[in-house]
Amino acid sequence: MKQLLVILGVLGISASFIILLSVKQVTRQQDSDVEDFAHLPKSDSPPALFNSPDFSFKSQHGEVVSKASLTGQPYVANFIFTTCRTVCPLLTSKMVRLQRELPGVPVRFLSFSVDPEHDTVEALAAYAKQWNPDEQRWWLLETTTPGLAEVAKGFHITAERTDGGLDAVMHSAVFVLVDQYGVVRGVYDSERSEDFKALARNVRTLVGSPAPAPAPTARSGEVLFHELSCANCHEHPELAPPLGGLLGSRRELETRLLVTADEAYVKESILAPVAKRVAGYPLMMPSYDGHLTAEELNNLVKYIAALPHPVQMADVPIAIDPVCHMKVRVTEDALHVQLDGGAPKYFCSAWCKARFAENPDAYTR
Ligand code: HEC
């Protein structure tokens, strides 16, 4: 469950434990679970799994997209919302990477919003523009509450509002492949890189598009930095650490270790980001293992080394969330509570802040 369901906003052990319980309750109401499908072995001729649900929603361009209008065209779908700060940037970076790995392939990409309250056509258009403005095959869909419930049920996914947390909605982190007849042919756990590679292959099989020859020349660091969406996260300090001035600097990791960011550290960050996580960021970074040649990796590291020094993020103080004990960056927009006469308390999420507000004594003693 943990891998597939997004425990939004909460990395603190106590908080995620409680949310995990609620996730179980939500999914137990469904007859089958998306996880059963995601864990099926991936073959190069994907089997028919189940019929996709009916839907009819407006895209970011204002046109109506429905199951019927998609007949004849395969599509890859995922589930996101635009104000999500925890997992959606990760999912969207993978969606964009898939789009760029399938240039010219006649397939559609659908991102269903799981936040019908806030994700309007305009918000979705701005989001698409930020992440992949040139992609004509990508439709971000404005949903309605009942429509989303039907889609969630039909795809066997979870999309539930939380009563707090860094993010407002908890939802499944899978990608779904639907063929030209509206039949689901695969459910892919985006956290497993082998699954994700199978998804690109399965799309090519469905549309009969041969795998491309490897690119003859290595891409430059600058091209890679933008093509691989590095800038989409790293130019937003609330999502990811700025990379200017990184080489040679000291970094504090989640494990409280202090390390010097040398070339090997930067390479490891790109290929195996979970190995050394920088303290204070709930969002996970995608792994680029298998997506870069050795020369491209070197180009990327050189590009990062030459980036100008923006804000001294290393100088931002770190506080401990009194509820979940996670580290929190004390920036201007950090969630906090000012107690009478005491030092402010900082929180990783609105969920922890609310727990604290209910009973401050329990956490300040
Ligand atoms: C979905 C958002 C996202 C994308 C896309 C992303 N990163 Fe990251 N990256 C993060 C986050 C969050 C961290 C901090 C947590 C961690 O260490 O995993 C991070 C950490 C790093 C670090 C370590 C930084 C430090 O301060 O020590 C490096 C280096 C890095 N990323 C490089 C890259 C490169 C290069 C790319 C593109 C090829 C990239 N990232 C794409 C989110 C992202």
Boltz pocket constraint, residues with backbone or C-beta under 6 A from the ligand:
constraints:
  - pocket:
      binder: B
      contacts: [[A, 89], [A, 90], [A, 91], [A, 93], [A, 224], [A, 225], [A, 228], [A, 229], [A, 230], [A, 231], [A, 232], [A, 233], [A, 234], [A, 239], [A, 240], [A, 241], [A, 242], [A, 243], [A, 246], [A, 251], [A, 261], [A, 265], [A, 266], [A, 269], [A, 270], [A, 273], [A, 274], [A, 276], [A, 277], [A, 278], [A, 281], [A, 282], [A, 283], [A, 284], [A, 285], [A, 286], [A, 288], [A, 300]]
      max_distance: 6.0
